[in-house]
Amino acid sequence: MIRWFRRALRIVFAALLVLLLVIASEIAIGWRCQLDGRLLSSEITTARITPTIKDYSRPEDDTFLSYPEWYIVWSYQEKADFQEHHLPSGFPFFRAVRQYWGSYCCIFRLIRGQYPFNGGEQLMLVVIGSSFSAEYILKGAYEKTVGRLSEWSSQYDATDEDHFAYRVAREYADFVHVRPFYEFHFAQQVKHLWLETSLFGSHPVRKWERKLFLTTDYAAESFYCWVIEKLTRLTYGTEPSLTYASVLHATQEQLAEVPEINTVSQLGQTAFIIKTPRYQAFTGQASALAIRGIDFSDIAGNSRILISVLVPSSWHSTNVDEKVLFATPILTEPNWRRVVIVCDVRSLSNVLRALAIDEKLEHIYDY
């Protein structure tokens, strides 16, 4: 019995060592980038006025450091989009891992020497990047071997379990747009999987392979989310869900037209301090303000902000108010790419208003 236990420990240790080596190799391969623009020291300024409101200001480098974290969100969304019409073995798991580290490399080089080193955020990006890499490497290895064999056994027809997996992937991708990933209830999905899919039916090999794989996957994800949630609450507390901004050329009536925007104070005849939701909701709110001719004076006390747009591969920027920093291809849509842009906060509304019909605003990285 002891001999068997020791042998099992050796196997687990060897498997973990192999996984760590694969992650390290993927980081080494992915840690490269081609920058189309750079931040100059003279470009990085502090906001002119920082109101004396508690929690008004947030570090400006957060707009850059939040990009790699959001890349994971975009990858989950891309995976859900892919699974809507394809079986999962065709998804480029390994290329997505490399793209995460390539994006992080770009951000690291852009802000190096421009802001004080943010050890907490950098460590967080390494931790979540490593866990994202482990998840995709394990899933990629499984889906492209065992998963592909079970797809072959079903003559590449999707089973009820495949449709269920797509629905969960879509729900999860939508959820992480607005809430931290660790708040998603994967444990409940295990119960729904067994209640909502039949035990018997066509393609039994694929059905049961998916049941067992998805059960293991959701259970592991649930445990991981629980651990990360506890560590996050212990380290950072609860992140505020609202952010402050100063706006110009606005009226009370215009601000009242945009849902979830609250006026905190009036600074002048057409100048206000407002409070608005963070994360993906902020992107929609900022666009709604821009359409109404409202400009930003600062956002969370900062004067520079990062945005990303989805554009055709042949697209080139012609807007003098924006600077393209780097671009990455959309892995499952080769004719499209994600372009990362920096602009002055005071020019943000102009940039949003100038977006052409073939430019899709993806996100404004609101610190």
Secondary structure, 3 states (H helix, E strand, C coil): CHHHHHHHHHHHHHHHHHHHHHHHHHHHHHCCCCCCCCCCHHHCCECCCCCCCCCCCCCCCHHHHHHHHHHHHHHHHHHHHHHCCCCHHHCCHHHHHHHHHHHHHHHHHHHECCECCCHHHHHHHHHHHHHHHHHHHHHHHHHHHHHHHHHHHCCCCCCHHHHHHHHHHHHHHHHCCCCCHHHCCHHHHHHHHHHHCCCCCCCHHHHHHHHHHHHHHHHHHHHHHHHHHHHHHHHHCCCCCEEEEEEECCCHHHHHHCCCCEEEEECCCCCEEEEEECCHHHHHHHHHHHHCCCEEEEECCECEEEEEEEEECCCCCCCCCEEEEEEEEECCEEEEEEEEEEEEHHHHHHHHHCCCCCCEEEEEECC
